[in-house]
Amino acid sequence: MSIVHQSPLPAVEIPEQPITAYVLRFAAQLVDQVALTDGHETSYTFAELDSAIHRLAGGLQARGFGPGSTIAILAPNIPEYAVVFHGAAVAGGSATTVNPTYGADEVRFQITDADASMIFTVPMFEETAIAASEGTKVSEIVVIGGGPDQTTLDDLLGDPIEQVPVDLHDDVMVLPYSSGTTGLPKGVMLTHHNLVANIAQLEHAIVYEEHEVALAALPFFHIYGMQVLMNGLLANGVTVVTMPRFDMVEALTLVQRLGITRFFAVPPMVLGLARAPIVDDYDISTLVQVFSGAAPLGADLAAEAAARIGCEVVQGYGMTELSPVTHATPPGDYRAGTSGVTISNTEVRIIDPDTGNDLPVGERGELWVRGPQVMKGYLNNPEATAETIDDDGWLHTGDVAIVDEYQHVSIVDRIKELIKYKGFQVPPAELEALIHTHPAVADVAVIGVPDEEAGEIPKAFVVAATGQTPTLEGVQELVGQHLASYKQVRSLEVIDAIPKSASGKILRRELRS
């Protein structure tokens, strides 16, 4: 018998409209309010953003871009990112968002797979864009902020057009690529309806007041930055402050100078807010919430950061294939260590990976999700789609979760990352959250390494705190005080930095190699 956990939040009505119309739904009321700014030279009011998007759509259409066409965006977080993204959407086409730190071969793989015909980039990444486009169908490279010898964004602005008709439920608007924990990265097909639905579904989970200002340092090419920050914030009338790359001093300066109220983070940033001495030099009292996602945040670290900066530090859960959010913490409903509750219009199940049976409250198993935010599928990869989404519409996340008696969900690990020690399952995330609290440790990642006797043993890679020397014995003493003996770390290596993706996920495959 299926045990389906419903959202405790009220259901919401999901508008039947394209993503850009939804994102700009308050633009007519907020004409003079700043929509996007880099905090320095570039900013757009909501009226200017609306105009630029529709003019770019007109310019794209004049170049033959429309339904069935795809642009690639190879850029850091800048205000123009939203102009390009939504210009493509209004023209009826798609965008694929590319990690700007990729090398030419990685970019070429993505733009070839996504069938992109244009690349929008910035001067810093123009050489990569040129090299990557060789042998592809890319016919034009547009350099945002470029010079007279380049095609610039301004060169493409034409007469404004209205939204080109699209099939909201079938036409793919954006193709982010999943982190590729198995095999090559896969294009995630997200429709206009997926994107609109997920922003609407957060109405009761992330509640904004008037005149809020948010820091957007998490990359827009990644689904978290794209949807929760860029699109989600604009759709709620929030001023978005873009950062091309995260720098703690610059972030704190912007919070103090611009009165930022929302700080979207990944766990390494929360660690900095909790422990970096520089934080004490800034007035960050305007912050009302730090929201962490993309990787598990330990309860102790969240509490430490909240106590230091004097505001709520919460976390949510999602994945690229889910547009991305399925769980978040509503105001005043924080429970330590959880990712919050299931958001509106979403159902979840917890499945025993060995038997396929549904598990009750308090049991750990694979998280399955069903709702309007579930992707259309993987581009050019029906086999991977069928492995991920079953015939009843349930998306199998590959993440191990628990639903508690308060309807909060805790992500305790990845099925693929579970360490099997003498047949016992050891979750790396649980060990990492604990080891993070050791005073000699600045950062940590745990993997399983092969062992003849045990099958696998847990190995910790740690970054030393300033002036400290972490030891295996010291870490083992801490683990021994809190966890079962089979979860004990058996090996430790001190390294300079934990390899992580741009979204803050630990790159365990790099540690394994």
C-alpha positions in Angstrom: 0.0 0.0 0.0 1.3 3.4 -0.9 2.0 5.9 1.9 1.8 9.3 0.3 2.8 12.3 2.3 0.9 15.5 1.3 2.1 19.0 1.8 0.8 20.6 5.0 0.7 24.0 3.2 -2.3 25.3 1.4 -2.7 24.4 -2.3 -2.0 27.3 -4.7 -3.4 28.1 -8.1 -0.7 27.8 -10.8 -1.2 30.5 -13.5 -1.4 29.3 -17.1 1.1 31.8 -18.5 4.7 31.9 -19.9 7.5 32.3 -17.4 8.4 35.9 -18.4 4.8 37.2 -18.0 4.8 35.6 -14.5 8.2 37.0 -13.5 7.2 40.5 -14.6 3.7 40.3 -13.1 4.4 43.3 -10.8 6.4 45.3 -13.2 3.6 47.7 -14.0 3.2 48.6 -10.3 7.0 48.8 -9.6 8.1 50.7 -12.7 10.7 52.9 -10.9 11.9 50.3 -8.4 15.3 48.7 -9.1 14.8 45.2 -10.3 18.4 44.2 -10.8 21.7 45.8 -9.9 25.3 44.8 -9.6 25.6 47.3 -6.7 28.0 49.4 -8.7 27.6 50.5 -12.3 24.7 48.6 -13.9 21.0 48.5 -12.8 17.6 48.1 -14.3 14.3 49.3 -12.9 11.4 47.0 -13.5 10.2 49.2 -16.4 13.7 49.1 -17.9 13.9 45.4 -17.5 10.5 44.8 -19.1 11.5 47.1 -22.1 15.0 45.5 -22.6 13.6 41.9 -22.5 10.9 42.7 -25.1 13.4 44.6 -27.3 15.9 41.8 -27.2 13.1 39.3 -28.1 12.4 41.5 -31.1 16.0 41.6 -32.1 16.3 37.8 -31.8 13.2 37.3 -33.9 14.6 39.6 -36.6 17.7 37.2 -36.7 15.4 34.2 -37.3 15.4 33.0 -33.7 12.1 31.5 -32.5 10.3 28.3 -31.5 12.7 25.4 -31.8 15.8 27.7 -31.5 18.2 27.7 -28.5 20.7 30.2 -27.2 23.5 29.4 -24.8 24.3 31.8 -21.9 28.0 31.6 -20.8 28.2 34.3 -18.2 28.5 35.1 -14.5 25.8 36.7 -12.5 25.2 40.1 -14.1 21.9 42.1 -14.4 21.9 41.4 -18.2 21.6 37.7 -17.5 17.8 38.1 -16.9 17.4 40.2 -20.1 19.0 37.4 -22.2 17.2 34.6 -20.5 13.8 36.2 -20.8 14.5 37.7 -24.3 14.8 34.1 -25.5 11.7 33.1 -23.7 9.5 35.9 -25.1 10.8 35.1 -28.6 9.4 31.6 -28.1 12.8 29.8 -27.9 14.9 28.1 -25.3 18.1 28.9 -23.4 20.8 26.5 -22.1 22.7 27.9 -19.1 26.4 27.0 -19.1 28.8 27.1 -16.2 31.2 29.9 -17.1 34.1 28.2 -15.4 33.9 25.3 -17.9 36.7 24.7 -20.4 36.0 24.8 -24.2 35.5 21.0 -24.5 32.8 21.0 -21.7 31.1 24.0 -23.2 31.2 22.4 -26.7 29.6 19.2 -25.3 26.7 21.2 -23.8 26.0 23.6 -26.8 26.2 20.6 -29.2 23.8 18.5 -27.1 21.4 21.4 -26.6 21.7 22.4 -30.3 22.4 26.0 -29.5 22.8 28.5 -32.4 24.0 31.6 -30.5 26.2 32.1 -27.4 25.8 35.1 -25.1 28.9 35.7 -23.1 31.1 38.4 -21.5 34.6 39.6 -22.5 36.3 37.4 -19.9 34.9 34.2 -21.5 34.8 35.2 -25.1 37.9 33.1 -26.0 36.3 30.0 -24.5 33.1 30.7 -26.4 34.9 31.0 -29.7 36.9 27.8 -29.1 33.8 25.9 -27.9 31.8 26.9 -30.9 34.2 25.4 -33.5 32.4 22.5 -35.3 29.0 23.4 -33.8 25.9 25.1 -35.3 26.7 28.4 -33.4 26.6 31.2 -35.9 27.0 34.2 -33.7 28.7 35.1 -30.4 27.2 38.1 -28.5 29.5 39.7 -26.0 27.7 41.6 -23.2 29.7 44.7 -22.5 31.9 44.1 -25.5 33.6 46.7 -27.8 33.2 48.0 -31.3 34.7 44.9 -32.9 32.2 42.5 -31.3 28.5 41.9 -31.5 27.1 43.3 -28.3 23.8 43.0 -26.5 22.9 46.6 -27.5 23.4 45.6 -31.2 20.7 43.0 -30.8 18.0 45.3 -29.2 15.3 45.8 -31.8 11.6 46.8 -31.9 9.8 45.2 -28.9 7.5 42.2 -29.5 4.9 40.5 -27.4 5.3 36.9 -26.2 5.4 34.5 -29.1 2.8 31.8 -28.5 4.2 28.7 -26.8 2.8 25.4 -25.5 3.3 26.0 -21.7 3.3 22.3 -20.8 5.3 21.0 -23.7 7.7 23.6 -25.0 11.1 23.5 -23.2 12.1 27.0 -22.0 15.4 26.2 -20.3 18.0 23.4 -20.5 20.2 23.5 -17.4 22.5 20.5 -17.2 22.5 18.2 -14.2 25.7 17.8 -12.2 26.3 14.4 -13.8 27.0 12.3 -10.8 26.8 9.4 -13.2 28.1 9.6 -16.7 28.0 12.7 -18.8 25.9 15.7 -17.8 22.3 15.5 -19.0 20.1 18.4 -20.3 17.1 18.8 -18.0 14.0 19.8 -20.0 12.0 22.4 -18.1 8.9 23.9 -19.6 7.3 27.3 -19.0 4.8 25.5 -16.7 7.5 23.8 -14.7 9.2 27.2 -14.0 6.0 29.1 -13.2 4.6 26.3 -11.1 7.6 26.1 -8.8 7.7 29.8 -8.1 4.0 29.8 -7.4 4.4 26.7 -5.1 6.7 28.7 -2.8 4.0 31.3 -1.9 3.5 29.9 1.6 7.1 28.7 2.1 9.3 31.7 1.3 7.3 34.8 2.1 8.5 38.2 1.0 7.5 41.6 2.4 7.5 44.8 0.4 10.8 46.6 -0.4 13.0 43.5 0.1 16.6 43.3 -1.3 18.3 40.0 -1.9 21.9 39.0 -2.5 22.3 36.8 -5.6 25.8 35.3 -5.5 24.7 31.8 -6.3 25.2 31.2 -10.0 22.2 31.9 -12.4 23.4 29.0 -14.7 22.5 26.6 -11.8 18.8 25.9 -11.2 19.0 27.3 -7.5 20.3 30.7 -8.7 18.1 30.7 -11.8 14.8 29.9 -10.2 14.9 30.7 -6.5 17.0 33.9 -7.0 16.7 35.4 -10.4 13.2 34.4 -11.4 11.6 33.8 -8.0 12.8 37.1 -6.5 11.8 39.3 -9.5 8.4 37.6 -9.6 7.9 38.7 -5.9 9.0 42.3 -6.6 12.3 41.9 -4.7 15.4 43.9 -5.8 18.1 41.5 -6.9 21.8 42.4 -6.2 24.0 40.3 -8.5 27.5 39.1 -7.6 29.7 37.6 -10.4 31.5 35.5 -7.9 31.1 35.1 -4.1 33.5 37.1 -2.0 32.7 37.4 1.8 34.1 41.0 2.2 32.2 42.2 -0.9 29.0 40.4 0.2 29.1 41.9 3.7 29.8 45.3 2.1 26.7 45.0 -0.1 24.6 43.8 2.8 25.6 46.9 4.9 25.4 49.4 2.0 22.2 48.3 0.3 20.3 47.0 3.3 20.0 43.5 2.0 17.3 41.4 3.7 17.8 38.0 2.1 21.1 36.1 1.8 20.9 33.0 -0.3 23.7 30.6 0.5 25.3 27.2 0.3 26.8 25.5 3.4 30.4 26.9 2.8 29.0 30.4 2.9 27.1 29.7 6.1 30.3 28.3 7.6 31.9 31.7 6.8 29.1 33.6 8.4 29.4 31.5 11.5 33.2 31.7 11.9 34.9 34.3 9.7 36.3 37.0 12.0 35.6 39.7 9.3 31.8 39.3 9.9 32.1 41.3 13.1 33.3 44.4 11.2 30.0 44.9 9.3 26.5 46.0 10.2 24.3 43.2 8.7 21.3 43.8 11.0 19.0 44.3 8.0 19.2 40.5 7.3 15.9 38.7 8.1 16.9 35.3 6.7 19.8 33.2 5.4 18.4 30.4 3.2 20.8 27.5 2.4 20.4 24.9 -0.2 22.2 22.7 -2.8 23.9 20.5 -0.1 23.0 19.4 3.4 23.5 22.0 6.2 24.3 20.6 9.7 21.9 21.6 12.4 24.8 22.8 14.7 26.4 24.9 12.0 23.0 26.5 11.2 22.4 27.3 14.9 26.0 28.7 15.2 25.5 31.0 12.3 22.0 32.1 13.4 23.3 33.0 16.9 26.1 35.0 15.5 24.4 37.1 12.8 21.0 37.4 14.6 18.6 36.1 12.0 17.0 32.8 11.0 19.2 30.4 9.1 17.1 27.8 7.3 17.5 25.3 4.5 15.5 23.9 1.7 15.8 21.0 -0.7 15.4 20.5 -4.4 17.1 19.3 -7.6 17.5 20.5 -11.1 15.0 17.9 -12.3 12.4 19.5 -9.9 12.6 23.1 -11.1 14.1 22.9 -8.3 12.3 23.2 -4.9 10.2 20.5 -3.2 10.9 21.4 0.5 11.4 24.6 2.3 11.0 26.1 5.8 8.0 28.4 6.2 8.4 31.5 8.5 8.5 30.5 12.1 8.4 26.7 11.4 12.2 26.0 11.6 13.2 22.6 12.9 16.9 22.0 13.4 18.5 19.8 10.8 15.5 19.5 8.5 15.0 20.9 5.0 11.5 22.1 5.9 8.1 20.8 4.8 6.8 19.6 1.4 5.8 22.7 -0.5 2.3 23.3 -1.9 0.9 21.0 -4.6 3.6 18.4 -4.0 3.4 14.8 -2.8 6.3 12.7 -1.5 6.9 9.0 -0.7 9.7 7.4 1.2 10.7 4.1 -0.4 12.8 1.2 0.9 15.5 0.9 -1.8 15.8 -2.9 -1.2 12.1 -3.9 -1.2 10.4 -1.1 -3.1 7.9 -0.8 -0.2 6.6 2.5 1.2 8.0 3.4 4.6 6.2 5.2 7.4 7.0 8.4 9.3 10.5 8.2 10.9 11.9 5.6 8.6 14.7 6.4 6.1 14.4 5.5 2.4 14.6 7.0 -1.1 12.6 10.2 -1.6 10.1 10.1 -4.4 8.4 13.3 -5.5 5.3 14.1 -7.7 4.1 17.5 -8.7 3.9 20.1 -11.4 7.6 21.0 -11.0 8.7 17.5 -12.2 10.8 18.0 -15.4 9.6 17.0 -18.8 12.6 14.6 -19.0 16.2 14.5 -20.1 17.1 15.8 -23.5 17.9 13.1 -26.1 18.0 10.5 -23.3 14.7 8.6 -22.9 16.5 5.8 -21.1 17.7 8.1 -18.3 14.3 9.7 -18.2 12.5 6.4 -17.7 15.0 5.4 -14.9 14.2 8.7 -13.1 10.4 9.2 -13.6 8.1 6.2 -13.4 4.9 5.6 -15.2 2.8 7.2 -12.4 4.8 10.4 -12.5 7.0 9.9 -9.4 10.5 11.2 -9.7 13.0 9.0 -7.9 15.5 11.5 -6.4 18.3 9.1 -5.4 18.3 11.0 -2.1 17.8 9.2 1.3 15.2 11.1 3.4 13.1 10.8 6.6 9.7 12.4 7.1 9.2 13.2 10.8 6.0 13.5 12.9 6.0 17.2 12.3 5.9 16.7 8.5 9.4 18.0 8.1 11.8 16.2 5.8 15.5 15.6 6.5 17.8 14.6 3.7 20.2 12.2 5.3 22.2 11.1 2.2 22.5 10.1 -1.4 21.8 6.4 -2.2 24.8 6.5 -4.4 27.0 8.0 -1.7 26.0 5.7 1.1 29.1 3.8 2.5 28.6 0.1 3.1 30.7 -0.8 6.1 30.4 -4.6 6.9 26.8 -4.4 5.6 25.8 -1.3 7.6 24.9 1.9 5.8 27.0 4.9 6.8 25.7 8.3 5.5 28.6 10.7 4.7 26.4 13.7 5.3 25.8 12.7 8.9 29.5 12.3 9.6 30.3 15.6 7.8 27.8 17.6 9.9 29.4 16.2 13.1 33.0 16.6 12.1 32.3 20.2 11.0 31.8 21.0 14.7 35.4 19.9 15.6 37.5 23.1 16.4 40.5 21.9 14.4 38.4 21.4 11.2 37.4 24.2 8.8 35.8 21.9 6.2 35.3 18.2 5.6 34.1 15.6 3.1 33.7 11.9 3.7 33.8 9.1 1.2 33.9 5.3 1.2 37.2 3.7 0.2 37.4 0.0 -0.7 38.5 -2.4 2.1 39.0 -6.2 1.9 37.6 -6.9 5.2 34.8 -4.3 5.6 33.8 -3.8 2.0 34.2 0.0 2.4 35.5 2.2 5.2 34.7 5.8 5.9 37.5 8.2 5.0 37.5 11.9 6.0 39.2 14.5 3.9 39.6 17.6 6.2 40.8 21.2 5.8 42.6 22.4 8.9 41.3 25.4 10.8 43.8 28.3 11.0 46.6 27.3 13.4 45.2 23.8 14.0 46.3 20.3 13.2 43.4 17.8 12.9 44.3 14.2 13.8 42.5 10.9 13.1 42.4 10.3 16.9 40.8 13.6 17.6 38.1 13.2 15.0 37.5 9.6 16.1 37.0 10.7 19.7 34.3 13.2 18.6 32.6 10.6 16.3 32.7 8.0 19.1 30.9 10.3 21.5 27.9 10.8 19.1 27.5 7.9 16.6 27.4 4.2 16.4 30.7 2.5 16.2 30.2 1.2 12.6 30.0 4.9 11.5 33.5 5.6 12.8 36.0 7.3 10.5 38.8 4.8 9.8 41.1 7.1 7.8 41.9 10.8 7.6 43.7 13.0 5.1 44.4 16.7 5.5 44.0 18.6 2.2 44.0 22.3 1.2 40.4 22.5 0.0 37.4 20.3 -0.5 36.6 20.1 -4.3 33.1 21.5 -4.8 30.8 22.4 -7.7 29.7 26.0 -8.3 26.6 25.2 -6.4 28.5 24.0 -3.3 28.1 20.2 -3.8 31.0 18.1 -2.7 32.6 16.5 -5.8 33.2 13.1 -4.2 34.3 11.6 -7.5 37.3 13.9 -7.5 38.2 12.7 -3.9 37.8 9.1 -5.0 40.1 9.5 -7.9 
